Amino acid sequence: MQSEEKTSEMNDETRNELIKKLDQDMDEYIEKMKKESADKLARGETSDAELSVEELMQHPAFLKEIDYSKPLSPELQGLISLRYEDNDDIRDKAEAYKEDGNHNFKYKKYRFAVANYTEAIKCGCPDKNFNAILYANRAAAHFHLGNYRSAFNDCVISRKFKPDHMKAIVRGAHCCLNMKRFEDAMKWCDSGLLVEQTNAKLLEMRAEAEQKKKSQDRDKRKAEMKERKEAEKEQKLISAIKSRGVTIYRSSKKGDISLSLSDLESHHPAGVKVNLDASGVLHWPVLFLYPEYGETDFLQSVSENSRLCDHIEHMFGSDTEPPSWDLEKKYTPARIQVYFEEKEKECLHKVDTSDTLAGILKDKRYVVQAGTPSFILLAAESEFETHFLTKYGYRK
């Protein structure tokens, strides 16, 4: 691990100006991240990969003044107590923890290394360069554990202690890449290239971040375009349904009269729902109910221009084997009677099967439930039909 930092040769005045600029850039970056974090929170968006801005801002390295009316953090208490302690003892203790961390890091015991560096940080050594190294080292251990957010946070703190800390800059850029924060990765690379213009790792990561940012932007544009097309498709579908005079049961809150796709969601496991084809024809999922036997048939796509009698002929015609449950073979096109239930009034209405599906759904008494028109099929003149119709108070 690291014991000291090397930067490109430059005079003290130039170096001090660069450090000042990097420090200002970091402050601006943190403020930008803080605003973005607040905006995302306001939109209800959260992500484990996001920078924990509030946590960072409470770190002593970022505090511009201390509010003694509030409880002090352990780190801040440690810094304040330094004036009363022997700094040499503190440094020796921190160095011992650091060496333990380096040893564990060397043997890839990264969790132990994190714990060692954390203990070294808790010692509260006043040396800024030494603190920058400790946070950079802990960032490296976190990075190898896949804790990119924690590693990134440590890189930020390391740079607050030493703005031109090259290993912290490189590690921070690498964290941004792994968190898919490609624009931030480029900014961190640019900061490092101000210090070392020919740093191969930074140049390589910047090129990678730039390329991935372009791909990310392209994918975002594609997703937005797809979303717009889906919205347009949804609007066309809803407009088509409204223009047919079809009544849809709305699951939305009372007072909201607008129709949405959620009102058209089918409860069937297949997940099919009404759709509008390229010719402007609606195709509905349709449910046939056979209450006599507790059976159903689910027709996944029925054109609004088709007639129910044609579907019944196809399903129960002489050229088709009768369903296994129709032992008496009484469900034939000639005998099948079709009804729909008006749920609000709990009554039945007979359907003219020679009419198209569109014509049937225009009936103001018909309400499409769960985006699926459903019909009750009974065998005419059967004992069950008589009993069933009587239950509903239906008179032929």
N, C-alpha and C positions, 0 to 999 in steps of 0.2 A: 504493500500500500504506500501511500504518499507521505513523504517527510518534508519536502519543500517544493516550492513552485518556481518555474522558469518561464519567463516571457521574452518576447523579442527585444533585442537591445534597443534602447531609446533613452534619451536624457531624462532627468528627473522631472523637469517641467512638463515635457510632453506626456510622460507616463502619468503624472498627477492629473493632468487635464483629461486624459483618457479614462482614468479611474473615476473621476468626477462625472464624466459623461455616462459611463456604464452604470454608475450608481443612480443617476437621474433616470436613465432608461429603465432600470429595474423598478424604481418607484412608480413610473408611469405604467409599466407593464402590470404591476400589482393592482394599481387603481383600475386599469382596464379589465383585469380579470375579476376584480371585485364587482364591477358594474355588470359584467356578463353573468356572473354567478347570481346576482340579485335579480336580473332580468329573467333568467331561466327559472329561478325559484318562483317568481311571480306568475310564470306561465305553467307552473306545476311540473317542470322538468327537473329531473335529478339524474346524476350519473356518478358511479363510484370512481370513474376516471377523471372527474373534474377536480381542479385545484381547490383545496380546502382553504379558501381565502381568509375566512374569519379566524380559523385556527392559526394561520400564519401571522395575521395582524396582531395577535396577542403575544407573539414571541418578543422577547426583550430586544432583539435586533431591529425590530420595526417600530418600537415605541418611541415617540417623540417627547412624551411627558408621562409622569406617573401619577395616577389618581390614588392617593393614600387612603381615601375614604372607602375603597373597595378592597376585598381580600387579594393579596399578592400571590402570583403563581410561584411554585417552587423555584423555577428558573430565575425569576426576578428577585426573590428573597436571597438566592445564592449570590447574585451579582451585588446586591446591596451589602451583604455581610462580608464581602471581600475586604472592605476597608478595615475590618477588625481581625482579619486572619493573615497568616503568613503565606504570601503568594508563592514562595518557593515550594512549600509543602503541598499546596494545591496543585501546582504544575507537576510535581513528581507523581502525585497520586493519579492525576489525569493521564500522564505519560504511561504509567503502568497499565491502566485500563486500555489505553490505545494500543499498546504493544500486544496485550492479550487479544484485542480485536484483530490486529494484523495477523497474528498467529492463526486464529480461527478462520480468518478469511482465506489465508494461504491454503488451508486444508479443506476449504469449501464448506466450513461449518458456519453458514451465513447467519443463521438465527442467533447463534452464540456471539457472532461478531457484532450483530445489531445491539445485543444486550451490553456488550463490552463498551462499544462506542457511546451508547446512551449513558452509561455510568460515568464515562470520561466527560461527557457534556455536562452532566449534573454537578461535576466538581466546580463548575463556574470559573474556569481559568480566564483571567482578563485579557489574555493575548488574542487579538482578533485573528491573526494569521493561523494560530493553532486551532481556534474554534472553526475557522473555515475548513481546515483539514479534517477535523473530526466529523463535521456535517457531510463533507464530500465523501469521506470513507463510509459513513453510515449509509449514504445514498447508494454507494456501490453495492453494499451488502443487501440493501432493500431491493435493488435492481435485479440482482441474481436470484432473489426469491420471487420475482415477478410482481413485487409491490411497487409498481411504477408511480402511482400517485404519491406514496410516502417518499420514494426516492426523489421525485421531482420537488416536493416540498423542501427536502433537505438541501437540494441543489440551490433553491432560491435563497434559503437562509445562509448557506455557505457564501453565496455571492454578495449578500448584504454585509458580511464580515470582510469579504475581499472581492470586490466587483470583477477583477480580472482573473479570478481563479479558474485556470484553464480546464482542469479536470471536472470541476463543477459545471462549467459551461458545456463541455462535451457530453457529460452524463445527462444534464438537463435536456439537451437537444435530443439525445437518444431516447429519453423517457417520452418526450413529446411525439417522437416518431411512433413508438409503441402504443401510445394512447390515441394515435391517429389525429393528433393536433398538429397537422403539417405546417400550417401558417406559423404557429408558435415555434416549431422546430426550425424554420428558416430564420426567424428573428434571433433565436439563440445562437444559431450558426453565424449569423451576421455579426453578433456581438463578439464572438470569439475570433472571427476573422479580422476584426479591428485590432486585435492584440497580436494575432499570428496569421498573417495574410496567406501563408502557404500551408497551413495546417491541413494535412491530407485527409484526416478523419472528418473534419468539419466540412471540407469541400465535398467529400463523398456524400455525407449525410444531407448537406444542403441540396445537392443535385437530386438525391433520392426523394427528399421532402417536396421539392418543387414538382417533380414528376407525379408523385402521389397526390399532391394538392390538385394538379390538373385533372387527374383521374377522378378524384373525389368531387371536384366541381362538376365534371361531366356527368358523373353518376347522379349528383344532386339535381342537375338540370333534367336528366332523363326521368328521374322520379317525380319531379314537379310537373313535367309534361304529361306523364302517365296519370298523375293525379288529376290534372286538368281534363284530360280525355275521359277519365272515369266519371268526373263530375258532370261533364257534358252528356255522357251516355246516360247517367242517372237522371238528369233533368229531362232528356228526351223520353225516357221510359215513363217517368211520372206524368209528363205532359200527355203522352199517348193514352195512359190509363184514364186521366181526367177527361180527355176529349171523348172517350167512349162512354162516359157517364157511369163508370163502374164505381160502386160504393165499397170502400176498403175500411175494415175495422182498424181504428187507430189506437195503438198502445201508448201513444205519447200522452203527456200531461194534459189535464183538462184546460181548455182555453187555447191550446195549440192546434190549429186546424190544418196546418201544413202536413202534406203527405211526405213520408221519408222512406228510404229503403228498409229501415228496420220494421216498418209496417208490412213489408212484403216478404219477410224472411219466413221460409218454410220450416216446419218442425220436423220434417222428414230427415232421417239420417243422411240421405244422399245430398242434402243441402241445396237441391235445385230450386230455382225460383223463376218467376215470370221474367221473360226477356223480350226485347224488341229486335227483330231481324233486320237485315239490310234493306228489305222491301217495306219496312214499316209495319209488319204484322206482329201482333203479340202472340207469344206462346206461353201457355200457363201449365203449371203442374196441377193435375186434377186427381181428386180422391173419390173413388167409388166405395160406398159403404154397404155392406150386406148384413143388417142387424139380425136377421133370422139365424145366421150362423156365426156372428161375431167375426166376420172376415172383411178384408179390404183389398182393393187393388189401387196401386199408385201409378198413375200415368205421368211420366216425367215431363213430357212436352206435348201439349195439345194446342193446335193452331186455333186462334179465335174464329177463323173462317170455317172450321170443320163442324160437322153435326154430331151430336151425341149418338144418334141412331147408327151412324156409320161405325163409330167405335164399338158400340154394343154388338153390331153384326160381326165385326172382326173378332171380338172376344168370345161371343156365344153362338156364332152361326153354325150351320149344319156341318161345315167343313172343319170345325174346331172341336177338339175333345172337351167335354164339359169339365168344370173344375172338380177336384177330388171331393169337395165338401157337398156338391150338389148331387147327392145319391139318387134323388127322385127325378133328376134331369128336367126340372120345371123352370130353370132359368134359361129361357130361350128369348131371342129377339121379339117374338110375337107376344110373349107373356110379361116381359120385364116392363115395370112401371117405374118412372123416375120422379123423385120429389126433392125439394130442398127445404131446409128448416129455417123459419124466421125466428131466430133465437130470442129476440126481444119479446115477441108475443107468444113464443112457444107453440107455434103452429106450423103445419106443413102446407106446401104449395106444389101442385103437380107441374112437371116440366114437359113442354112440347119438345120431344127429342128430335123432331125434324128441323128445329130451329138451330141456328149456329150458336156456338159458345158465346160469341160476342152479343148475340141477340138475347140470350138467357141472362147474361150478366148485367144487361141494361135495366132489368127489372129493379125498381127502386126498393123492393122488399128484400132483395138479395144482398147480403153483406159478405164479402170475401174475408174469411178468417185466416190469419197466419199466411197470407199470400197464396192460399190454395183453395180454389173453388171445390166444394165437396157436394156430393149428391147421394141420396139414399135410393138404393135399388131394391124393389120388392117383386115377388112373383104374383101376378094378378090372379085374383079369385082364390088365393090360398088362405088357409086358416090363419097363418101368421099375419098376412096383409090385413085381414079384417081386424084382428086383435090390435095390431100396431096403429092402424089409422084411427081406431076407436079411442086409443089412449091419447091421441092428439086432438080428438074431437073433430076429426076430418070427415066430411061427408062427400061422397062421390056425386 
